[in-house]
Amino acid sequence: MLTEIFRNIIRFFLLVLVQVLLIKNIELGRFINPFMYVLFIIILPFETPKWLLLFSAFALGIAIDYFYDTAGMHSAACVLMAFVRPGILKLFSPRDGYEFGTQPTVQYLGIPWFLSYAGILIFLHHFFLFFIEVFRFSEFFSTFLRVIISSVFTLLLVVMAQYLFQGKKEQG
Amino acid sequence: MRNLVTFIWKHSFFALFLILESVCMYLVVQNNNFQRASFINSSNQVSASVLTTSKNIEDYFLLKDENEKLATENAQLRAHLKESISAIVNDLDSSKTEYIDPIKKTIYRQKYTYTSAKVVNNSTNRRNNFLTLNKGSKQGVKKNMAVITNTGVVGQVKEVSENFCTVMSLLHSATTINVLLKKDGSFGPLHWDGEDFSFATLSDIPTHVKLIQGDTVVTSPYSTTFPENIMIGTVDSYVQESRKPFFTVKVKLSTEFKKLTYVYIVNNMLKEEQETLENKSETDKKE
């Protein structure tokens, strides 16, 4: 249990660093802005208390905001994402519930489950984030296009990251 | 109170979400210039639109006062028009050889003054139509003064009481106004034939005049009642009278007699002078 918390804390910092040092500097055009750091919220253990979920999402968002100079925007999107996570998990839960000690990852629940679960969360996060950033509805469709394309890229990165760290996960 | 606490405790997840989200939004609006500007902007727009609507409603109650004020002001402004001033006249004795101030040398003489009045009674559907105005002898209205609006001629004051006057409308069998065609100055008498309140008849226009539909008809300068160049209407159609070298012209009146609310009573200050002089020469002729 303690190692699990420790592992998550390390993952938190790792993801923030990857996001702000690596992904932030890759420019793939106006419509592609992947935010891979949300992986942290997606694969927090099932047993995480709800309040801790919100607070860790808030902390993650603040950390990203700090580097992106976008005070509050990422944290708002992350908190929203953490808020809907329990509901989405319930929606996609297997018939006999989640097994104790497992995590919401590809390794435990398979690709189709993970894609739909993470897809919805990432889409919500990006939707909220981009619309706060634009802060008006007059450019709705171009913003919406950005949301869709960026969500797909983020999902891709998130799934790839899971395969990269597959070995570690199975040990834990 | 305890119920409230239990309620919040029950929904602590949602409450916490709301609190954190509000903190985020606060940060967004506080620290990002664009979002702050558009937040303030849109909230200003909301309050401004509410205030504008209430002001619009309020304005309706003040319309009456406002109209009266405007009508009075218009009447004053009309007195400053070029047409209201007879000429630049030299009233000073020019035989004096000493230096005369060039400004004092020329003095404008006011010819017309205007009083605004409200129409309190009006008719258009009789053969002889009259209007009643809310200005009378107390306000300096006298018999035979001209009555106009900003769009054209209305009529002539017929009777005056202390606070009211009746106006013989242009739509009256006895009203005849001397008018001329603005484009070439050919003139003739205009009267109303009693059919349609938006048309009148102008006769005695010589046939050599090339009339076009839409030609402007204005009051002539020979009238002592009406100021010159007041709009009457436009040429609608014309026919040649049988075996006479004259056209009879149907004129579309520019004054909307159905919609009269505020009119101006015109006072010609030089009228008496002109009429006395003219009467004198008339009597001379007879002798």
Interface residues (C-beta under 8 A of the other chain):
Chain A: K50 W51 L54 F55 F58 G61 D65 T70 A71 G72 M73 S75 A76 V79 L80 A82 F83 P86 I132 F135 R136
Chain B: S12 F13 F14 L16 F17 L20 E21 V23 C24 M25 Y26 L27 V28 V29 Q30 N31 N32 F34 Q35 S38 F39
